[in-house]
């Protein structure tokens, strides 16, 4: 799919990958880019950077009714929603120590928000003959996130849901891509100071700028390619996992020990 003259909604567009996607999609000719974020000021800043082709709205993606309430007036105003980018997310370390509510909230933001988006936009896309969904998951959705159980589980579920949509709707004109990067210079773990280094499991293969990731996403949409892997190493790790799961698990335990000792 080409993005020129398309109406696009992007969640988590107030910073990082979402902001970079909004700006890049506008630059390649999108008709309208609706920049949404839990932080209304940040969403407005992104829209202002883009200019007349952008609007902004406050959106809590964990609220399915709010997602539907955003899509309907967008379709009424502009005639369609051609592309929905489910990008909003956050990080929180922990595992069995975290209360169930924390696990549930991360599932709401990282998984059920994609379900809410699909329910809201796919019927209209089918009526118009097609559309596209881009979901931001993570390399953690193909591999794991050792320091955050709910992040690993919710991102795996996001990939699985994108697969299900692609299988069941791909022959009906619905394109699907899922973004699975490692470390990207964003505020997902909280605001960073200028020059502050991104550390941890995901940073071992380098930290990409959001703009680089956005370009990779647009290339994948144009090619209608399911996996978007800005860090090519992820494909190798994923293949190793599939080829010998037990060996991969042993290797991840060694990697976890290496990180904790360093």
C-alpha positions as CSV (number, residue, x, y, z in Angstrom):
1,X,0.0,0.0,0.0
2,X,1.1,3.5,-0.8
3,X,0.3,6.1,1.8
4,X,-0.3,9.1,-0.4
5,X,-3.8,10.5,0.0
6,X,-4.6,8.2,2.9
7,X,-6.3,8.9,6.3
8,X,-4.1,7.6,9.1
9,X,-4.7,7.3,12.8
10,X,-1.6,6.9,15.0
11,X,-1.7,6.1,18.8
12,X,1.2,7.1,21.0
13,X,2.0,9.8,18.5
14,X,3.2,12.3,21.2
15,X,6.8,11.2,21.1
16,X,9.2,8.5,19.9
17,X,8.3,6.1,17.2
18,X,4.7,7.4,17.0
19,X,5.8,11.0,16.4
20,X,8.4,9.9,13.9
21,X,5.8,7.8,12.1
22,X,3.3,10.7,12.0
23,X,5.9,13.0,10.5
24,X,7.2,10.5,8.0
25,X,3.8,9.4,6.8
26,X,2.8,13.0,6.3
27,X,6.0,13.6,4.4
28,X,5.2,10.8,2.0
29,X,1.8,12.2,1.1
30,X,-0.8,11.2,3.7
31,X,-4.0,13.2,3.3
32,X,-4.7,13.4,7.1
33,X,-2.6,12.1,10.0
34,X,-4.6,12.0,13.3
35,X,-2.1,12.2,16.1
36,X,-3.4,10.7,19.3
37,X,-1.8,10.3,22.7
38,X,-2.7,10.0,26.4
39,X,-0.9,13.3,26.7
40,X,-3.0,15.8,24.7
41,X,-0.2,18.4,24.7
42,X,2.3,16.0,23.2
43,X,-0.2,14.9,20.5
44,X,-0.8,18.6,19.7
45,X,2.9,19.3,19.4
46,X,3.3,16.5,16.9
47,X,0.3,17.8,14.8
48,X,1.8,21.3,14.9
49,X,5.1,20.0,13.6
50,X,3.3,18.5,10.6
51,X,1.0,21.4,9.8
52,X,-2.4,21.4,8.1
53,X,-2.3,17.7,7.2
54,X,-2.5,16.7,10.9
55,X,-5.0,16.9,13.7
56,X,-4.7,15.7,17.3
57,X,-6.8,14.0,19.9
58,X,-6.4,12.7,23.4
59,X,-6.8,8.9,23.6
60,X,-6.4,6.2,26.2
61,X,-6.0,3.1,24.1
62,X,-6.9,0.9,27.1
63,X,-10.4,2.2,26.8
64,X,-12.1,0.3,23.9
65,X,-15.1,2.7,23.8
66,X,-12.7,5.7,23.5
67,X,-11.0,4.0,20.5
68,X,-14.4,3.5,18.8
69,X,-15.4,7.0,19.6
70,X,-12.3,8.4,17.9
71,X,-12.7,6.3,14.7
72,X,-16.4,7.1,13.9
73,X,-16.0,10.9,13.7
74,X,-12.8,10.5,11.8
75,X,-14.6,8.4,9.2
76,X,-17.5,10.9,9.2
77,X,-15.1,13.9,8.7
78,X,-12.7,12.5,6.2
79,X,-14.6,9.6,4.6
80,X,-12.4,6.8,5.8
81,X,-9.7,5.5,8.0
82,X,-7.2,3.8,5.6
83,X,-4.4,3.0,8.1
84,X,-4.6,2.5,11.8
85,X,-1.2,2.5,13.7
86,X,-1.5,0.9,17.1
87,X,1.7,2.2,18.6
88,X,1.0,3.3,22.2
89,X,2.9,1.5,24.9
90,X,5.0,1.7,28.0
91,X,7.5,-0.2,30.0
92,X,7.5,-1.5,33.6
93,X,10.0,-3.9,35.1
94,X,8.9,-6.8,37.3
95,X,7.3,-10.1,37.3
96,X,5.6,-12.2,40.0
97,X,6.1,-9.3,42.4
98,X,3.8,-7.1,40.4
99,X,0.1,-7.0,41.3
100,X,-2.2,-8.6,38.8
101,X,-3.6,-5.2,38.0
102,X,-0.3,-4.2,36.5
103,X,-0.2,-7.3,34.3
104,X,-3.8,-6.6,33.3
105,X,-3.2,-2.9,32.4
106,X,-0.2,-3.8,30.3
107,X,-2.3,-6.3,28.4
108,X,-5.0,-3.7,27.9
109,X,-2.5,-1.2,26.4
110,X,-0.3,-3.6,24.5
111,X,-2.8,-6.3,23.3
112,X,-6.5,-5.4,23.8
113,X,-5.9,-2.0,22.3
114,X,-5.1,-3.7,19.0
115,X,-8.4,-5.7,19.3
116,X,-10.3,-2.4,19.9
117,X,-8.7,-0.8,16.9
118,X,-9.5,-3.8,14.7
119,X,-13.1,-3.9,15.8
120,X,-13.4,-0.1,15.1
121,X,-11.8,0.1,11.7
122,X,-12.0,-3.3,9.9
123,X,-15.7,-3.2,9.1
124,X,-15.4,0.1,7.3
125,X,-12.2,-1.0,5.6
126,X,-14.0,-4.1,4.3
127,X,-16.8,-2.0,2.9
128,X,-14.4,0.3,1.1
129,X,-12.3,-2.6,-0.3
130,X,-9.3,-2.6,2.0
131,X,-7.1,-1.0,4.6
132,X,-4.0,-1.5,6.7
133,X,-3.1,-2.1,10.3
134,X,0.4,-1.5,11.7
135,X,1.0,-2.7,15.2
136,X,4.0,-1.8,17.3
137,X,5.0,-4.9,19.3
138,X,8.7,-5.4,20.1
139,X,11.5,-7.9,19.6
140,X,10.1,-9.0,23.0
141,X,7.1,-10.3,21.2
142,X,9.2,-12.7,19.2
143,X,11.8,-13.4,21.9
144,X,11.2,-12.2,25.4
145,X,11.8,-9.3,27.9
146,X,13.7,-10.7,30.8
147,X,13.2,-7.9,33.2
148,X,9.4,-7.6,32.6
149,X,7.0,-10.5,32.6
150,X,3.9,-8.5,31.6
151,X,5.8,-6.7,28.8
152,X,7.0,-10.0,27.4
153,X,3.5,-11.6,27.6
154,X,1.6,-8.7,26.3
155,X,3.9,-8.2,23.3
156,X,3.8,-11.9,22.4
157,X,0.0,-11.6,22.5
158,X,0.2,-8.5,20.2
159,X,2.2,-10.5,17.6
160,X,-0.2,-13.4,17.9
161,X,-3.3,-11.1,17.3
162,X,-1.6,-9.5,14.3
163,X,-1.0,-13.0,12.9
164,X,-4.6,-13.9,13.4
165,X,-5.8,-10.8,11.6
166,X,-3.5,-11.4,8.7
167,X,-4.6,-15.0,8.3
168,X,-8.4,-14.2,8.6
169,X,-8.5,-10.9,6.7
170,X,-5.5,-10.8,4.4
171,X,-7.5,-12.3,1.5
172,X,-10.2,-9.6,2.1
173,X,-7.9,-6.6,1.5
174,X,-6.7,-6.0,5.0
175,X,-2.9,-5.6,5.2
176,X,-1.0,-6.2,8.5
177,X,2.5,-5.3,9.6
178,X,3.9,-5.8,13.1
179,X,6.9,-3.8,14.3
180,X,9.4,-5.7,16.4
181,X,12.5,-3.6,17.1
182,X,15.0,-3.9,19.9
183,X,16.1,-0.7,21.6
184,X,14.9,2.6,20.1
185,X,15.7,6.0,21.6
186,X,12.3,6.8,23.1
187,X,10.8,7.6,26.4
188,X,9.1,4.3,26.9
189,X,11.0,3.7,30.2
190,X,10.5,7.3,31.2
191,X,11.9,10.6,29.9
192,X,15.6,10.6,29.1
193,X,18.1,13.3,29.5
194,X,20.0,14.5,26.4
195,X,22.8,12.1,25.6
196,X,21.6,9.5,28.2
197,X,22.4,6.0,27.1
198,X,19.7,3.3,26.7
199,X,20.8,0.3,28.7
200,X,19.6,-3.3,29.2
201,X,18.8,-6.4,27.2
202,X,17.5,-4.7,24.1
203,X,20.4,-2.3,23.6
204,X,23.1,-4.9,22.9
205,X,22.7,-4.7,19.1
206,X,22.5,-0.9,19.1
207,X,20.0,1.8,19.7
208,X,18.1,3.1,16.7
209,X,16.6,6.5,16.2
210,X,12.8,6.6,15.9
211,X,13.1,8.2,12.4
212,X,15.0,5.1,11.2
213,X,12.3,2.8,12.5
214,X,9.6,4.9,10.9
215,X,11.3,4.5,7.5
216,X,11.4,0.8,8.0
217,X,7.7,0.7,8.8
218,X,6.8,2.6,5.6
219,X,8.9,0.3,3.5
220,X,7.1,-2.7,5.0
221,X,3.7,-1.2,4.4
222,X,4.6,-0.5,0.8
223,X,5.8,-4.1,0.4
224,X,2.9,-5.4,2.5
225,X,5.4,-7.3,4.6
226,X,4.2,-8.7,8.0
227,X,7.4,-8.5,10.1
228,X,9.2,-5.2,10.5
229,X,12.6,-5.8,11.9
230,X,14.7,-2.7,12.0
231,X,17.3,-4.7,13.9
232,X,18.1,-7.5,11.5
233,X,19.7,-9.6,14.3
234,X,16.2,-10.3,15.6
235,X,15.4,-12.5,12.7
236,X,18.5,-14.6,13.4
237,X,17.6,-14.9,17.1
238,X,14.0,-15.8,16.2
239,X,15.2,-18.6,13.9
240,X,17.5,-20.0,16.6
241,X,14.6,-20.0,19.0
242,X,12.4,-21.9,16.6
243,X,15.2,-24.4,15.6
244,X,16.1,-25.4,19.2
245,X,13.9,-24.0,21.9
246,X,15.7,-25.5,24.8
247,X,19.1,-24.3,23.6
248,X,17.6,-20.8,23.2
249,X,16.3,-20.9,26.7
250,X,19.7,-21.9,28.1
251,X,21.3,-19.2,26.1
252,X,18.8,-16.6,27.5
253,X,19.6,-17.7,31.0
254,X,23.3,-17.1,30.4
255,X,22.5,-13.8,28.8
256,X,20.4,-12.8,31.9
257,X,23.3,-13.7,34.1
258,X,25.7,-11.7,32.0
259,X,23.6,-8.6,32.2
260,X,23.0,-8.9,35.9
261,X,26.8,-9.3,36.5
262,X,27.6,-6.4,34.3
